[in-house]
Amino acid sequence: MFAAIAALMSLVLVVSVFTISRSYLQRAQVGETDLQANLNLLRNVLIGCAVVVTSIGAAVGWWASRRVLTPLHQLAGTAARIASGDLDQRLPATRDQDLAITVESFNAMVDSLQRRIEREHRLFGDVSHELRTPLTTLMASVDVLNRHREDLPERSQRALGLVTDEVDHLRRLLDDLLALARVEAGMHRGDVEPLSIRDLLTHTLAERRYPPDLLTVDEDVVVLGRKLELERAVVNLLQNADLHGGGVVAVSADRRDGAAVIVVDDAGPGVPPADRVRIFERFATARTGRRSATGTGIGLALVTETVAKHGGQVQCLDRPGGGARFSVTLPGVDAIEP
């Protein structure tokens, strides 16, 4: 490519010299040998050659840069989509021998990464599912002991209480693990349907026996989603506020730039800026001690995965007046007229 550009520039210079010489000879033949006229001719020809050579160089440079940078843009775009969770993306095949090896290596790396993640998801789901049977047996045995709790000595009653709490914790942990495995594997519960954010929040709060005056809906928004999964995400945010944030103080919904925004405020100490991303990871703990012994460490991770599968995002902010604010943004379909 660079050899062709150099040859093109040489050709332009040769043509320029030939043109100058020819013009000079023509003027000499007709008797026009004035020095000023020759200098004017030379100036005009050089200016014209400079403009032509600059234009050709700019055009060739633009073409060469496009040819070189286009594969890099494709690589960056594909890598960004893969990083966002779309593991089915691949680089298109190319006839360029210099890029073919890079493209094949990149696609092979993504194939290997996808297979590994799928194996981990299957293992994650299988282990959680296989623990269901012994856990069910253990829960039944604990229930039998609790029915005869009064017949046991005081020390045995305390021990039974500890066992009951731990079994209940294990049950909730397995429920969250299975739900997270289903969401990550794309095994969704229910079909996508239009959902009213007002109805979704009202039903969820009523089912969990929260006071109705906690909810404020400035403008209702319709979103496309799976009702059971979104309800569970909202419940996890409410439970997180109750267990780690001193209780829910407000739940609100509004429309912002065509999207539905759900906000859950708590009365806790808040979350330090350094922990506001990390708390959405599995089994993450915040330095404020928001993680309690009754939490599973999966709830916020499940919220993140569920919201991401619905094309939205969740973030943790400061609540005006103190406490933490969890904001969920979901793409809206249409506002509902009151």
ZADO-1210 file (C-alpha; in nm, 4 decimals, padded with zeros to 6 digits):
<atoms>
<atom x="00.0000" y="00.0000" z="00.0000" code="MET" pos="1"/>
<atom x="00.2734" y="00.2462" z="00.0934" code="PHE" pos="2"/>
<atom x="00.4730" y="00.1480" z="-00.2162" code="ALA" pos="3"/>
<atom x="00.1711" y="00.2294" z="-00.4314" code="ALA" pos="4"/>
<atom x="00.1318" y="00.5678" z="-00.2616" code="ILE" pos="5"/>
<atom x="00.5000" y="00.6492" z="-00.3166" code="ALA" pos="6"/>
<atom x="00.4768" y="00.5492" z="-00.6829" code="ALA" pos="7"/>
<atom x="00.1680" y="00.7679" z="-00.7240" code="LEU" pos="8"/>
<atom x="00.3460" y="01.0680" z="-00.5738" code="MET" pos="9"/>
<atom x="00.6480" y="01.0125" z="-00.8012" code="SER" pos="10"/>
<atom x="00.4185" y="00.9971" z="-01.1010" code="LEU" pos="11"/>
<atom x="00.2585" y="01.3274" z="-01.0035" code="VAL" pos="12"/>
<atom x="00.6004" y="01.4942" z="-00.9722" code="LEU" pos="13"/>
<atom x="00.7146" y="01.3611" z="-01.3112" code="VAL" pos="14"/>
<atom x="00.3975" y="01.4892" z="-01.4745" code="VAL" pos="15"/>
<atom x="00.4459" y="01.8247" z="-01.3052" code="SER" pos="16"/>
<atom x="00.8046" y="01.8611" z="-01.4316" code="VAL" pos="17"/>
<atom x="00.6978" y="01.7523" z="-01.7792" code="PHE" pos="18"/>
<atom x="00.4210" y="02.0124" z="-01.7814" code="THR" pos="19"/>
<atom x="00.6551" y="02.2896" z="-01.6699" code="ILE" pos="20"/>
<atom x="00.9135" y="02.2011" z="-01.9305" code="SER" pos="21"/>
<atom x="00.6599" y="02.1781" z="-02.2101" code="ARG" pos="22"/>
<atom x="00.5048" y="02.5124" z="-02.1217" code="SER" pos="23"/>
<atom x="00.8459" y="02.6766" z="-02.1086" code="TYR" pos="24"/>
<atom x="00.9424" y="02.5397" z="-02.4480" code="LEU" pos="25"/>
<atom x="00.6150" y="02.6525" z="-02.5997" code="GLN" pos="26"/>
<atom x="00.6679" y="03.0043" z="-02.4731" code="ARG" pos="27"/>
<atom x="01.0263" y="03.0039" z="-02.5995" code="ALA" pos="28"/>
<atom x="00.9103" y="02.9039" z="-02.9476" code="GLN" pos="29"/>
<atom x="00.6691" y="03.1956" z="-02.9737" code="VAL" pos="30"/>
<atom x="00.9382" y="03.4356" z="-02.8558" code="GLY" pos="31"/>
<atom x="00.8119" y="03.4957" z="-02.5053" code="GLU" pos="32"/>
<atom x="01.1270" y="03.4745" z="-02.3010" code="THR" pos="33"/>
<atom x="01.0467" y="03.7315" z="-02.0416" code="ASP" pos="34"/>
<atom x="01.1777" y="03.6208" z="-01.6981" code="LEU" pos="35"/>
<atom x="00.8745" y="03.7483" z="-01.5087" code="GLN" pos="36"/>
<atom x="00.6397" y="03.5528" z="-01.7324" code="ALA" pos="37"/>
<atom x="00.8404" y="03.2365" z="-01.6787" code="ASN" pos="38"/>
<atom x="00.8378" y="03.2876" z="-01.3031" code="LEU" pos="39"/>
<atom x="00.4607" y="03.3424" z="-01.3037" code="ASN" pos="40"/>
<atom x="00.4147" y="03.0272" z="-01.5064" code="LEU" pos="41"/>
<atom x="00.6366" y="02.8303" z="-01.2714" code="LEU" pos="42"/>
<atom x="00.4491" y="02.9641" z="-00.9660" code="ARG" pos="43"/>
<atom x="00.1097" y="02.8743" z="-01.1064" code="ASN" pos="44"/>
<atom x="00.2186" y="02.5271" z="-01.2076" code="VAL" pos="45"/>
<atom x="00.3761" y="02.4583" z="-00.8673" code="LEU" pos="46"/>
<atom x="00.0672" y="02.5816" z="-00.6848" code="ILE" pos="47"/>
<atom x="-00.1509" y="02.3588" z="-00.8994" code="GLY" pos="48"/>
<atom x="00.0768" y="02.0610" z="-00.8446" code="CYS" pos="49"/>
<atom x="00.0792" y="02.1226" z="-00.4692" code="ALA" pos="50"/>
<atom x="-00.3003" y="02.1329" z="-00.4593" code="VAL" pos="51"/>
<atom x="-00.3296" y="01.8159" z="-00.6663" code="VAL" pos="52"/>
<atom x="-00.0663" y="01.6283" z="-00.4658" code="VAL" pos="53"/>
<atom x="-00.2216" y="01.7373" z="-00.1335" code="THR" pos="54"/>
<atom x="-00.5694" y="01.6318" z="-00.2435" code="SER" pos="55"/>
<atom x="-00.4446" y="01.2959" z="-00.3668" code="ILE" pos="56"/>
<atom x="-00.2437" y="01.2423" z="-00.0472" code="GLY" pos="57"/>
<atom x="-00.5430" y="01.3309" z="00.1713" code="ALA" pos="58"/>
<atom x="-00.7732" y="01.0997" z="-00.0233" code="ALA" pos="59"/>
<atom x="-00.5246" y="00.8125" z="-00.0151" code="VAL" pos="60"/>
<atom x="-00.4560" y="00.8717" z="00.3547" code="GLY" pos="61"/>
<atom x="-00.8282" y="00.8741" z="00.4359" code="TRP" pos="62"/>
<atom x="-00.8793" y="00.5528" z="00.2395" code="TRP" pos="63"/>
<atom x="-00.5786" y="00.3859" z="00.4036" code="ALA" pos="64"/>
<atom x="-00.6864" y="00.4901" z="00.7549" code="SER" pos="65"/>
<atom x="-01.0378" y="00.3616" z="00.6943" code="ARG" pos="66"/>
<atom x="-00.9008" y="00.0326" z="00.5697" code="ARG" pos="67"/>
<atom x="-00.6731" y="-00.0025" z="00.8719" code="VAL" pos="68"/>
<atom x="-00.9119" y="00.1232" z="01.1433" code="LEU" pos="69"/>
<atom x="-01.2346" y="-00.0484" z="01.0312" code="THR" pos="70"/>
<atom x="-01.1262" y="-00.3920" z="01.1628" code="PRO" pos="71"/>
<atom x="-01.0225" y="-00.2294" z="01.4911" code="LEU" pos="72"/>
<atom x="-01.3638" y="-00.0630" z="01.5240" code="HIS" pos="73"/>
<atom x="-01.5326" y="-00.3981" z="01.4561" code="GLN" pos="74"/>
<atom x="-01.3123" y="-00.5656" z="01.7156" code="LEU" pos="75"/>
<atom x="-01.3852" y="-00.2960" z="01.9766" code="ALA" pos="76"/>
<atom x="-01.7607" y="-00.3047" z="01.9111" code="GLY" pos="77"/>
<atom x="-01.7775" y="-00.6836" z="01.9247" code="THR" pos="78"/>
<atom x="-01.5698" y="-00.6942" z="02.2436" code="ALA" pos="79"/>
<atom x="-01.7985" y="-00.4345" z="02.4053" code="ALA" pos="80"/>
<atom x="-02.1131" y="-00.6360" z="02.3196" code="ARG" pos="81"/>
<atom x="-01.9511" y="-00.9532" z="02.4534" code="ILE" pos="82"/>
<atom x="-01.8528" y="-00.7731" z="02.7741" code="ALA" pos="83"/>
<atom x="-02.2156" y="-00.6617" z="02.8153" code="SER" pos="84"/>
<atom x="-02.3246" y="-01.0276" z="02.8142" code="GLY" pos="85"/>
<atom x="-02.3977" y="-01.1029" z="02.4472" code="ASP" pos="86"/>
<atom x="-02.1703" y="-01.4058" z="02.4131" code="LEU" pos="87"/>
<atom x="-02.3136" y="-01.4991" z="02.0716" code="ASP" pos="88"/>
<atom x="-02.1277" y="-01.2134" z="01.9016" code="GLN" pos="89"/>
<atom x="-01.8366" y="-01.3058" z="01.6723" code="ARG" pos="90"/>
<atom x="-01.6061" y="-01.1216" z="01.4347" code="LEU" pos="91"/>
<atom x="-01.6959" y="-01.1727" z="01.0660" code="PRO" pos="92"/>
<atom x="-01.4541" y="-01.3700" z="00.8501" code="ALA" pos="93"/>
<atom x="-01.2037" y="-01.1672" z="00.6491" code="THR" pos="94"/>
<atom x="-00.9960" y="-01.2299" z="00.3385" code="ARG" pos="95"/>
<atom x="-00.7097" y="-01.0178" z="00.4701" code="ASP" pos="96"/>
<atom x="-00.4351" y="-01.2627" z="00.5555" code="GLN" pos="97"/>
<atom x="-00.2866" y="-01.0247" z="00.8115" code="ASP" pos="98"/>
<atom x="-00.6170" y="-01.0091" z="01.0043" code="LEU" pos="99"/>
<atom x="-00.7424" y="-01.3637" z="00.9508" code="ALA" pos="100"/>
<atom x="-00.5265" y="-01.5109" z="01.2291" code="ILE" pos="101"/>
<atom x="-00.6375" y="-01.2403" z="01.4745" code="THR" pos="102"/>
<atom x="-01.0045" y="-01.2912" z="01.3849" code="VAL" pos="103"/>
<atom x="-00.9825" y="-01.6688" z="01.4227" code="GLU" pos="104"/>
<atom x="-00.7985" y="-01.6423" z="01.7550" code="SER" pos="105"/>
<atom x="-01.0515" y="-01.3904" z="01.8885" code="PHE" pos="106"/>
<atom x="-01.3506" y="-01.6034" z="01.7891" code="ASN" pos="107"/>
<atom x="-01.1878" y="-01.9167" z="01.9347" code="ALA" pos="108"/>
<atom x="-01.1273" y="-01.7324" z="02.2619" code="MET" pos="109"/>
<atom x="-01.4928" y="-01.6226" z="02.2804" code="VAL" pos="110"/>
<atom x="-01.6099" y="-01.9778" z="02.2008" code="ASP" pos="111"/>
<atom x="-01.3982" y="-02.1125" z="02.4844" code="SER" pos="112"/>
<atom x="-01.5246" y="-01.8421" z="02.7221" code="LEU" pos="113"/>
<atom x="-01.8866" y="-01.9134" z="02.6301" code="GLN" pos="114"/>
<atom x="-01.8460" y="-02.2882" z="02.6859" code="ARG" pos="115"/>
<atom x="-01.6818" y="-02.2278" z="03.0233" code="ARG" pos="116"/>
<atom x="-01.9547" y="-01.9903" z="03.1391" code="ILE" pos="117"/>
<atom x="-02.2261" y="-02.2320" z="03.0252" code="GLU" pos="118"/>
<atom x="-02.0570" y="-02.5167" z="03.2161" code="ARG" pos="119"/>
<atom x="-02.0385" y="-02.3012" z="03.5280" code="GLU" pos="120"/>
<atom x="-02.4050" y="-02.2080" z="03.4955" code="HIS" pos="121"/>
<atom x="-02.5061" y="-02.5731" z="03.4563" code="ARG" pos="122"/>
<atom x="-02.2923" y="-02.6755" z="03.7527" code="LEU" pos="123"/>
<atom x="-02.4294" y="-02.3866" z="03.9571" code="PHE" pos="124"/>
<atom x="-02.7886" y="-02.4859" z="03.8789" code="GLY" pos="125"/>
<atom x="-02.7323" y="-02.8606" z="03.9163" code="ASP" pos="126"/>
<atom x="-02.5666" y="-02.8316" z="04.2560" code="VAL" pos="127"/>
<atom x="-02.8382" y="-02.6008" z="04.3830" code="SER" pos="128"/>
<atom x="-03.1087" y="-02.8309" z="04.2523" code="HIS" pos="129"/>
<atom x="-02.9511" y="-03.1450" z="04.3971" code="GLU" pos="130"/>
<atom x="-02.9389" y="-02.9834" z="04.7404" code="LEU" pos="131"/>
<atom x="-03.3155" y="-02.9426" z="04.7320" code="ARG" pos="132"/>
<atom x="-03.3956" y="-03.3007" z="04.8332" code="THR" pos="133"/>
<atom x="-03.1770" y="-03.3262" z="05.1466" code="PRO" pos="134"/>
<atom x="-03.2815" y="-02.9739" z="05.2451" code="LEU" pos="135"/>
<atom x="-03.6493" y="-03.0655" z="05.2164" code="THR" pos="136"/>
<atom x="-03.5895" y="-03.3694" z="05.4377" code="THR" pos="137"/>
<atom x="-03.4023" y="-03.1588" z="05.6891" code="LEU" pos="138"/>
<atom x="-03.6789" y="-02.8981" z="05.6968" code="MET" pos="139"/>
<atom x="-03.9423" y="-03.1660" z="05.7548" code="ALA" pos="140"/>
<atom x="-03.7397" y="-03.3092" z="06.0431" code="SER" pos="141"/>
<atom x="-03.6976" y="-02.9656" z="06.1991" code="VAL" pos="142"/>
<atom x="-04.0727" y="-02.9024" z="06.1678" code="ASP" pos="143"/>
<atom x="-04.1442" y="-03.2281" z="06.3524" code="VAL" pos="144"/>
<atom x="-03.9070" y="-03.1270" z="06.6315" code="LEU" pos="145"/>
<atom x="-04.0653" y="-02.7804" z="06.6521" code="ASN" pos="146"/>
<atom x="-04.4105" y="-02.9350" z="06.6980" code="ARG" pos="147"/>
<atom x="-04.2751" y="-03.1058" z="07.0130" code="HIS" pos="148"/>
<atom x="-04.0611" y="-02.8128" z="07.1181" code="ARG" pos="149"/>
<atom x="-04.2257" y="-02.7773" z="07.4596" code="GLU" pos="150"/>
<atom x="-04.1289" y="-03.1340" z="07.5499" code="ASP" pos="151"/>
<atom x="-03.7585" y="-03.0594" z="07.5084" code="LEU" pos="152"/>
<atom x="-03.5216" y="-02.9238" z="07.7767" code="PRO" pos="153"/>
<atom x="-03.4372" y="-02.5549" z="07.7650" code="GLU" pos="154"/>
<atom x="-03.0900" y="-02.6084" z="07.6200" code="ARG" pos="155"/>
<atom x="-03.2327" y="-02.8346" z="07.3494" code="SER" pos="156"/>
<atom x="-03.4938" y="-02.5704" z="07.2681" code="GLN" pos="157"/>
<atom x="-03.2207" y="-02.3090" z="07.2183" code="ARG" pos="158"/>
<atom x="-03.0254" y="-02.5484" z="06.9991" code="ALA" pos="159"/>
<atom x="-03.3398" y="-02.6277" z="06.8005" code="LEU" pos="160"/>
<atom x="-03.3986" y="-02.2549" z="06.7494" code="GLY" pos="161"/>
<atom x="-03.0492" y="-02.2128" z="06.6083" code="LEU" pos="162"/>
<atom x="-03.0938" y="-02.5112" z="06.3776" code="VAL" pos="163"/>
<atom x="-03.4306" y="-02.3791" z="06.2604" code="THR" pos="164"/>
<atom x="-03.2810" y="-02.0384" z="06.1755" code="ASP" pos="165"/>
<atom x="-02.9907" y="-02.1924" z="05.9857" code="GLU" pos="166"/>
<atom x="-03.2160" y="-02.4280" z="05.7895" code="VAL" pos="167"/>
<atom x="-03.4418" y="-02.1379" z="05.6954" code="ASP" pos="168"/>
<atom x="-03.1357" y="-01.9373" z="05.5896" code="HIS" pos="169"/>
<atom x="-03.0147" y="-02.2285" z="05.3765" code="LEU" pos="170"/>
<atom x="-03.3585" y="-02.2608" z="05.2149" code="ARG" pos="171"/>
<atom x="-03.3667" y="-01.8925" z="05.1196" code="ARG" pos="172"/>
<atom x="-03.0085" y="-01.9135" z="04.9941" code="LEU" pos="173"/>
<atom x="-03.0940" y="-02.2062" z="04.7680" code="LEU" pos="174"/>
<atom x="-03.4043" y="-02.0283" z="04.6406" code="ASP" pos="175"/>
<atom x="-03.1945" y="-01.7251" z="04.5470" code="ASP" pos="176"/>
<atom x="-02.9216" y="-01.9403" z="04.3902" code="LEU" pos="177"/>
<atom x="-03.1726" y="-02.1284" z="04.1764" code="LEU" pos="178"/>
<atom x="-03.3429" y="-01.8062" z="04.0717" code="ALA" pos="179"/>
<atom x="-03.0076" y="-01.6502" z="03.9795" code="LEU" pos="180"/>
<atom x="-02.9066" y="-01.9617" z="03.7843" code="ALA" pos="181"/>
<atom x="-03.2343" y="-01.9546" z="03.5904" code="ARG" pos="182"/>
<atom x="-03.1975" y="-01.5872" z="03.5014" code="VAL" pos="183"/>
<atom x="-02.8352" y="-01.6232" z="03.3913" code="GLU" pos="184"/>
<atom x="-02.9154" y="-01.9338" z="03.1852" code="ALA" pos="185"/>
<atom x="-03.2126" y="-01.7656" z="03.0185" code="GLY" pos="186"/>
<atom x="-03.4648" y="-02.0026" z="03.1774" code="MET" pos="187"/>
<atom x="-03.7270" y="-01.7386" z="03.2412" code="HIS" pos="188"/>
<atom x="-04.0459" y="-01.7743" z="03.4403" code="ARG" pos="189"/>
<atom x="-04.3384" y="-01.6586" z="03.2298" code="GLY" pos="190"/>
<atom x="-04.3587" y="-01.4688" z="02.9035" code="ASP" pos="191"/>
<atom x="-04.2839" y="-01.1059" z="02.8316" code="VAL" pos="192"/>
<atom x="-04.5951" y="-00.8922" z="02.8600" code="GLU" pos="193"/>
<atom x="-04.6863" y="-00.5244" z="02.9032" code="PRO" pos="194"/>
<atom x="-04.6788" y="-00.4369" z="03.2733" code="LEU" pos="195"/>
<atom x="-04.7953" y="-00.1281" z="03.4565" code="SER" pos="196"/>
<atom x="-04.5316" y="-00.0139" z="03.7049" code="ILE" pos="197"/>
<atom x="-04.8034" y="00.1223" z="03.9346" code="ARG" pos="198"/>
<atom x="-04.9890" y="-00.2103" z="03.9384" code="ASP" pos="199"/>
<atom x="-04.6651" y="-00.4058" z="03.9806" code="LEU" pos="200"/>
<atom x="-04.5525" y="-00.2038" z="04.2837" code="LEU" pos="201"/>
<atom x="-04.8993" y="-00.1868" z="04.4390" code="THR" pos="202"/>
<atom x="-04.9435" y="-00.5642" z="04.4174" code="HIS" pos="203"/>
<atom x="-04.5926" y="-00.6366" z="04.5475" code="THR" pos="204"/>
<atom x="-04.6234" y="-00.4043" z="04.8478" code="LEU" pos="205"/>
<atom x="-04.9710" y="-00.5344" z="04.9341" code="ALA" pos="206"/>
<atom x="-04.8590" y="-00.8962" z="04.9104" code="GLU" pos="207"/>
<atom x="-04.5682" y="-00.8244" z="05.1466" code="ARG" pos="208"/>
<atom x="-04.7974" y="-00.6306" z="05.3849" code="ARG" pos="209"/>
<atom x="-04.6227" y="-00.2969" z="05.3468" code="TYR" pos="210"/>
<atom x="-04.8263" y="00.0185" z="05.4219" code="PRO" pos="211"/>
<atom x="-04.9824" y="00.1536" z="05.1008" code="PRO" pos="212"/>
<atom x="-04.8748" y="00.5093" z="05.1841" code="ASP" pos="213"/>
<atom x="-04.5111" y="00.4093" z="05.1216" code="LEU" pos="214"/>
<atom x="-04.5796" y="00.4147" z="04.7471" code="LEU" pos="215"/>
<atom x="-04.5754" y="00.7316" z="04.5371" code="THR" pos="216"/>
<atom x="-04.6279" y="00.7130" z="04.1596" code="VAL" pos="217"/>
<atom x="-04.5815" y="01.0479" z="03.9855" code="ASP" pos="218"/>
<atom x="-04.6440" y="00.9029" z="03.6390" code="GLU" pos="219"/>
<atom x="-04.7271" y="00.5444" z="03.5509" code="ASP" pos="220"/>
<atom x="-04.5244" y="00.3726" z="03.2793" code="VAL" pos="221"/>
<atom x="-04.5797" y="00.0511" z="03.0873" code="VAL" pos="222"/>
<atom x="-04.2779" y="-00.1766" z="03.0482" code="VAL" pos="223"/>
<atom x="-04.2295" y="-00.5064" z="02.8691" code="LEU" pos="224"/>
<atom x="-04.1228" y="-00.7688" z="03.1187" code="GLY" pos="225"/>
<atom x="-04.1845" y="-01.0897" z="03.3074" code="ARG" pos="226"/>
<atom x="-04.4075" y="-01.0193" z="03.6038" code="LYS" pos="227"/>
<atom x="-04.2749" y="-01.2821" z="03.8453" code="LEU" pos="228"/>
<atom x="-03.9122" y="-01.1899" z="03.7857" code="GLU" pos="229"/>
<atom x="-03.9683" y="-00.8165" z="03.8254" code="LEU" pos="230"/>
<atom x="-04.1756" y="-00.8730" z="04.1382" code="GLU" pos="231"/>
<atom x="-03.8940" y="-01.0766" z="04.2868" code="ARG" pos="232"/>
<atom x="-03.6436" y="-00.8030" z="04.2031" code="ALA" pos="233"/>
<atom x="-03.8592" y="-00.5446" z="04.3840" code="VAL" pos="234"/>
<atom x="-03.9041" y="-00.7801" z="04.6817" code="VAL" pos="235"/>
<atom x="-03.5274" y="-00.8265" z="04.7044" code="ASN" pos="236"/>
<atom x="-03.4785" y="-00.4504" z="04.7169" code="LEU" pos="237"/>
<atom x="-03.7401" y="-00.4229" z="04.9912" code="LEU" pos="238"/>
<atom x="-03.5830" y="-00.7060" z="05.1895" code="GLN" pos="239"/>
<atom x="-03.2387" y="-00.5499" z="05.1476" code="ASN" pos="240"/>
<atom x="-03.3725" y="-00.2253" z="05.2940" code="ALA" pos="241"/>
<atom x="-03.5344" y="-00.4085" z="05.5852" code="ASP" pos="242"/>
<atom x="-03.2382" y="-00.6321" z="05.6666" code="LEU" pos="243"/>
<atom x="-02.9491" y="-00.3945" z="05.6053" code="HIS" pos="244"/>
<atom x="-03.0877" y="-00.0419" z="05.5795" code="GLY" pos="245"/>
<atom x="-03.3049" y="00.0115" z="05.8842" code="GLY" pos="246"/>
<atom x="-03.6302" y="-00.0419" z="05.6952" code="GLY" pos="247"/>
<atom x="-03.8067" y="00.0937" z="05.3878" code="VAL" pos="248"/>
<atom x="-03.9051" y="00.4603" z="05.4168" code="VAL" pos="249"/>
<atom x="-04.0376" y="00.5241" z="05.0648" code="ALA" pos="250"/>
<atom x="-04.1031" y="00.3563" z="04.7301" code="VAL" pos="251"/>
<atom x="-04.1630" y="00.5734" z="04.4251" code="SER" pos="252"/>
<atom x="-04.1990" y="00.5448" z="04.0496" code="ALA" pos="253"/>
<atom x="-04.1770" y="00.8035" z="03.7755" code="ASP" pos="254"/>
<atom x="-04.1146" y="00.8492" z="03.4062" code="ARG" pos="255"/>
<atom x="-03.7764" y="00.9834" z="03.2933" code="ARG" pos="256"/>
<atom x="-03.6819" y="01.0188" z="02.9264" code="ASP" pos="257"/>
<atom x="-03.9366" y="00.7561" z="02.8307" code="GLY" pos="258"/>
<atom x="-03.8102" y="00.5053" z="03.0885" code="ALA" pos="259"/>
<atom x="-03.9646" y="00.3814" z="03.4118" code="ALA" pos="260"/>
<atom x="-03.7653" y="00.4671" z="03.7243" code="VAL" pos="261"/>
<atom x="-03.8361" y="00.2728" z="04.0457" code="ILE" pos="262"/>
<atom x="-03.6778" y="00.4063" z="04.3653" code="VAL" pos="263"/>
<atom x="-03.6520" y="00.2311" z="04.7031" code="VAL" pos="264"/>
<atom x="-03.5273" y="00.4424" z="04.9947" code="ASP" pos="265"/>
<atom x="-03.4131" y="00.3096" z="05.3316" code="ASP" pos="266"/>
<atom x="-03.3312" y="00.4614" z="05.6700" code="ALA" pos="267"/>
<atom x="-02.9870" y="00.3068" z="05.7133" code="GLY" pos="268"/>
<atom x="-02.6397" y="00.4614" z="05.7250" code="PRO" pos="269"/>
<atom x="-02.6069" y="00.4577" z="05.3460" code="GLY" pos="270"/>
<atom x="-02.3442" y="00.2886" z="05.1318" code="VAL" pos="271"/>
<atom x="-01.9940" y="00.4354" z="05.0817" code="PRO" pos="272"/>
<atom x="-01.9178" y="00.5326" z="04.7192" code="PRO" pos="273"/>
<atom x="-01.6448" y="00.2675" z="04.7019" code="ALA" pos="274"/>
<atom x="-01.8998" y="-00.0082" z="04.7737" code="ASP" pos="275"/>
<atom x="-02.1879" y="00.1062" z="04.5526" code="ARG" pos="276"/>
<atom x="-02.0875" y="-00.1208" z="04.2649" code="VAL" pos="277"/>
<atom x="-01.9426" y="-00.4070" z="04.4670" code="ARG" pos="278"/>
<atom x="-02.2588" y="-00.4682" z="04.6711" code="ILE" pos="279"/>
<atom x="-02.4303" y="-00.5954" z="04.3568" code="PHE" pos="280"/>
<atom x="-02.1832" y="-00.8835" z="04.3331" code="GLU" pos="281"/>
<atom x="-02.2558" y="-01.2261" z="04.4780" code="ARG" pos="282"/>
<atom x="-02.1828" y="-01.2616" z="04.8492" code="PHE" pos="283"/>
<atom x="-02.0364" y="-00.9112" z="04.8604" code="ALA" pos="284"/>
<atom x="-02.0163" y="-00.7300" z="05.1927" code="THR" pos="285"/>
<atom x="-02.0137" y="-00.3558" z="05.2474" code="ALA" pos="286"/>
<atom x="-01.7780" y="-00.1888" z="05.4914" code="ARG" pos="287"/>
<atom x="-02.0739" y="-00.0283" z="05.6641" code="THR" pos="288"/>
<atom x="-02.1918" y="-00.3622" z="05.7932" code="GLY" pos="289"/>
<atom x="-02.5091" y="-00.3609" z="05.5836" code="ARG" pos="290"/>
<atom x="-02.4779" y="-00.7348" z="05.5381" code="ARG" pos="291"/>
<atom x="-02.6606" y="-00.9129" z="05.8197" code="SER" pos="292"/>
<atom x="-02.6629" y="-01.2738" z="05.9265" code="ALA" pos="293"/>
<atom x="-03.0140" y="-01.3174" z="05.7892" code="THR" pos="294"/>
<atom x="-02.9195" y="-01.2105" z="05.4368" code="GLY" pos="295"/>
<atom x="-02.8155" y="-01.4547" z="05.1656" code="THR" pos="296"/>
<atom x="-02.5729" y="-01.2268" z="04.9786" code="GLY" pos="297"/>
<atom x="-02.7503" y="-01.3116" z="04.6513" code="ILE" pos="298"/>
<atom x="-03.0442" y="-01.0716" z="04.6556" code="GLY" pos="299"/>
<atom x="-02.8815" y="-00.7679" z="04.4956" code="LEU" pos="300"/>
<atom x="-02.6928" y="-00.9820" z="04.2439" code="ALA" pos="301"/>
<atom x="-03.0272" y="-01.1323" z="04.1403" code="LEU" pos="302"/>
<atom x="-03.1744" y="-00.7824" z="04.1071" code="VAL" pos="303"/>
<atom x="-02.8858" y="-00.6803" z="03.8813" code="THR" pos="304"/>
<atom x="-02.9209" y="-00.9839" z="03.6539" code="GLU" pos="305"/>
<atom x="-03.2999" y="-00.9550" z="03.6333" code="THR" pos="306"/>
<atom x="-03.2941" y="-00.5846" z="03.5496" code="VAL" pos="307"/>
<atom x="-03.0161" y="-00.6350" z="03.2934" code="ALA" pos="308"/>
<atom x="-03.2185" y="-00.9104" z="03.1202" code="LYS" pos="309"/>
<atom x="-03.5029" y="-00.6574" z="03.0902" code="HIS" pos="310"/>
<atom x="-03.2727" y="-00.4017" z="02.9270" code="GLY" pos="311"/>
<atom x="-03.2410" y="-00.1795" z="03.2337" code="GLY" pos="312"/>
<atom x="-02.9920" y="-00.0942" z="03.5036" code="GLN" pos="313"/>
<atom x="-02.9818" y="-00.0592" z="03.8813" code="VAL" pos="314"/>
<atom x="-02.7646" y="00.1686" z="04.0904" code="GLN" pos="315"/>
<atom x="-02.7122" y="00.2692" z="04.4519" code="CYS" pos="316"/>
<atom x="-02.7169" y="00.6370" z="04.5473" code="LEU" pos="317"/>
<atom x="-02.7386" y="00.8596" z="04.8539" code="ASP" pos="318"/>
<atom x="-03.0880" y="00.9365" z="04.9795" code="ARG" pos="319"/>
<atom x="-03.1458" y="01.3045" z="05.0516" code="PRO" pos="320"/>
<atom x="-03.1599" y="01.3287" z="05.4267" code="GLY" pos="321"/>
<atom x="-02.9548" y="01.0150" z="05.4870" code="GLY" pos="322"/>
<atom x="-02.9772" y="00.6495" z="05.4004" code="GLY" pos="323"/>
<atom x="-02.9396" y="00.4593" z="05.0755" code="ALA" pos="324"/>
<atom x="-03.1421" y="00.4896" z="04.7574" code="ARG" pos="325"/>
<atom x="-03.1672" y="00.2040" z="04.5078" code="PHE" pos="326"/>
<atom x="-03.2824" y="00.3168" z="04.1643" code="SER" pos="327"/>
<atom x="-03.4011" y="00.0764" z="03.8919" code="VAL" pos="328"/>
<atom x="-03.4424" y="00.2053" z="03.5371" code="THR" pos="329"/>
<atom x="-03.6448" y="00.0014" z="03.2842" code="LEU" pos="330"/>
<atom x="-03.7197" y="00.0968" z="02.9239" code="PRO" pos="331"/>
<atom x="-04.0804" y="00.2109" z="02.8982" code="GLY" pos="332"/>
<atom x="-04.3341" y="00.1347" z="02.6278" code="VAL" pos="333"/>
<atom x="-04.5978" y="00.3986" z="02.6831" code="ASP" pos="334"/>
<atom x="-04.7331" y="00.6169" z="02.9610" code="ALA" pos="335"/>
<atom x="-05.0767" y="00.5194" z="03.0967" code="ILE" pos="336"/>
<atom x="-05.3352" y="00.7908" z="03.0937" code="GLU" pos="337"/>
<atom x="-05.4913" y="00.8451" z="03.4390" code="PRO" pos="338"/>
</atoms>
